[in-house]
Amino acid sequence: MISPPPTVLSTEAAPVMDLLTMPQVMVRLQLGRSAVYDLIHSGQLASITLGRARRIPTQALTDFIHARLEQDAA
């Protein structure tokens, strides 16, 4: 008797969320460390903490940029 193949988690089922380090965000926004932390503490840029490491989801950075573009266009 043939058993069914084991269930494998598909990357298509759950989108992969890339996480950026603080230096990566600093380079992308061309801002210093303090300015990026100010954006995080003011709630304008979402982040997560893993142990002592702060990470910013790429989607959060994209959302922040789009929000600023819309804000500047208004």
WOKALIN-V461201 format. One record per pair of residues at least 24 apart in sequence whose ideal C-beta (glycine too) atoms are under 10 Angstrom apart, sorted by the first residue. I is the first residue (numbers start at 1). J is the second residue. If there is no record, write none. Layout:
I;J
I;J
//
This chain:
15;59
16;58
17;48
17;55
17;57
17;58
17;59
17;60
18;55
18;56
18;57
18;58
18;59
18;61
19;47
19;48
19;50
19;53
19;54
19;55
19;56
19;57
19;58
19;60
20;47
20;54
20;55
20;56
20;57
20;58
20;60
20;61
21;53
21;54
21;55
21;56
22;47
22;53
22;54
22;55
22;56
24;55
24;56
24;58
24;61
25;54
25;55
25;56
25;58
25;60
25;61
25;64
28;56
28;58
28;61
28;65
29;56
29;61
29;64
29;65
29;68
39;64
39;68
40;64
44;68
//
